[in-house]
Amino acid sequence: MLNKPVLVESLVVFAIVLSVHGVVWDRFSWCALALALQAFYVQFKWDRLLQGGGAVFQFRGAANSGLLPASMVIPLLGIVMKERCRAAGIVYFERFGVVVASTGMLLALFLSVLAVGITKPVPTNTCILTGMAGSVIVYTMKHSLAVSEVIEVLEVLLIFVYLSMILLYLLPRCFTPGEALLVLGGVSFVLNQLIKRSLNVVEGKGDPIDFFLLVAVVGVVLLGLFFTVLFIFMDSGTWISSMFFHMMTAVLGLGVIMPWLYRLIQKNPLLWLLQFLFQTETRLYLLVYWTLLAASACGVVFYQNAKRSSESKKHQASTITRKYFHFIVVATYVPGLIYDRQLLYVAAVLCLAVFIFLEYVRYFRIKPFGQTLRHLLSLFLDERDSGPLILTHIYLLLGMSLPVWLFPRSCAPKGTLSGAGALVPYSGVLAVGVGDTIASIFGSTMGEIKWPGTKKTFEGTMTAIFAQIIAVALILIFDSSVNLNSSYAWILASVSLVSLLEAYTTQIDNLLLPLYLQIMFMA
């Protein structure tokens, strides 16, 4: 029997897919539709495995598999990027979009085949549909990709397979299958890009801030894998282990990551970073402002923990309290998007590296701050933090940053996009910072009419749509580079579909919603 919330979530995803391909239609559109149909059938097999405990790894509970919404993100991103860069005449990034779309389809197809293979009894109809979808995808890739691009796609698949086996085993209950596809697929693609560019580095070619992102992401992931394997054989909570952790972090950072970044940008990374951060007076003002906001966020954490100590040990932060951080993040990102997007890009990379490093300190109980972080952050846990890692704050940062990092700067005339595409960098602010926040606050305080099968309310969703439209109007007023060119109907449809997806999805909305809103705006 079909689960109604999952069915509605699937219908919303299909509506987004059809809307995108109503604007962008080529041979990859057939592949995307075939992939969506087979993912729709396979996700119910995953749900059956999760409910019956038949999955190979332990996935996050209280959520469905999320295979369909996750399967469409990377292929759709690649398709809309390809079309944008084709219109701009940038052949290199047009081919890059083809590789991204092909990689996303192959990763989703691999996960679907895996689910079908371990489902007992084997679902015959789903196997036939998966085979047909796979045939269409392979046939299209054969006639669309060069040999070097096929090798690149297969390399990402190989990295994804090994990362999945390692991380899903080491981190049980941290992901749903769909979230694993998005997170591990993205990390696999970044790692492959870094290896490719390191082997083919050309002096003066490429933007240093792009290399900074690649090295930072791969560096913190490899650091985590190294210490995870190491602390299998020793107790991480002792002073000796903690000293070894800090020493090896410094050795790996200064001895591996810094030289790697130096090879790519042909400059001293630390000197380049300092020069970049303090290059203009505007950047100095932004850094001071962001420091004050970071201090206020820490103040909220300490204040809420003080309330817990004085009131009750079982005190947990309310939904409204957790949304304070959403408002702080919006206040952080909007000035950066208006005044200096490159600085925001680099600052978001630095924050991501710091957040992940602090999560390692908390998870491994590294002295002197590990146990303190465990105590402070436990107040803000919700049902999505069911595994050993606390990832919601990292997902919030990713949701706000991904539209900035994935913004196709080279394919934008004069550094900006016209029409709805002008709002692409604001996708995280609109979907998570405004929409999700307002929906949660108004839904939990004034909502009466619930969407069937969910805890979300009709009032929360409608208020979220209205708030995002107001936010778009404010962006038009304060950001002179935004020119919507009368694409208001498309913007309203995009915001409405993504808000409806927020009401029905059980996946990490901080990660999923900005990507879908970005796809709609880029289309």
Sequence and secondary structure as in RCSB ss.txt:
>XXXX:A:sequence
MLNKPVLVESLVVFAIVLSVHGVVWDRFSWCALALALQAFYVQFKWDRLLQGGGAVFQFRGAANSGLLPASMVIP
LLGIVMKERCRAAGIVYFERFGVVVASTGMLLALFLSVLAVGITKPVPTNTCILTGMAGSVIVYTMKHSLAVSEV
IEVLEVLLIFVYLSMILLYLLPRCFTPGEALLVLGGVSFVLNQLIKRSLNVVEGKGDPIDFFLLVAVVGVVLLGL
FFTVLFIFMDSGTWISSMFFHMMTAVLGLGVIMPWLYRLIQKNPLLWLLQFLFQTETRLYLLVYWTLLAASACGV
VFYQNAKRSSESKKHQASTITRKYFHFIVVATYVPGLIYDRQLLYVAAVLCLAVFIFLEYVRYFRIKPFGQTLRH
LLSLFLDERDSGPLILTHIYLLLGMSLPVWLFPRSCAPKGTLSGAGALVPYSGVLAVGVGDTIASIFGSTMGEIK
WPGTKKTFEGTMTAIFAQIIAVALILIFDSSVNLNSSYAWILASVSLVSLLEAYTTQIDNLLLPLYLQIMFMA
>XXXX:A:secstr
   HHHHHHHHHHHHHHHHHHHHS SHHHHHHHHHHHHHHHHHHHHHHHHHHT SSS   SSS   HHHHHHHHH
HHHHHHHHHHHHHT HHHHHHHHHHHHHHHHHHHHHHHHHHHHSSS  HHHHHHHHHHHHHHHHHHHTT  HHHH
HHHHHHHHHHHHHHHHHHHHSTTS  HHHHHHHHHHHHHHHHHHHHHHHT  TT S HHHHHHHHHHHHHHHHHH
HHHHHTTSS TTSHHHHHHHHHHHHHHIIIIIHHHHHHHHSS HHHHHHHHHTSSHHHHHHHHHHHHHHHHHHHH
HHHHHHHHHHH TT    HHHHHHHHHHHHHHHHHHHHH HHHHHHHHHHHHHHHHHHHHHHHTT TTTHHHHHH
HHGGG  TT  SSS  HHHHHHHHHHHHHHT  GGGSGGG  BGGGGGGGGHHIIIIIIIIHHHHHHHHHH  SB
 TTSS BHHHHHHHHHHHHHHHHHHHHH TT B TT HHHHHHHHHHHHHHHHH  S HHHHHHHHHHHHHH 
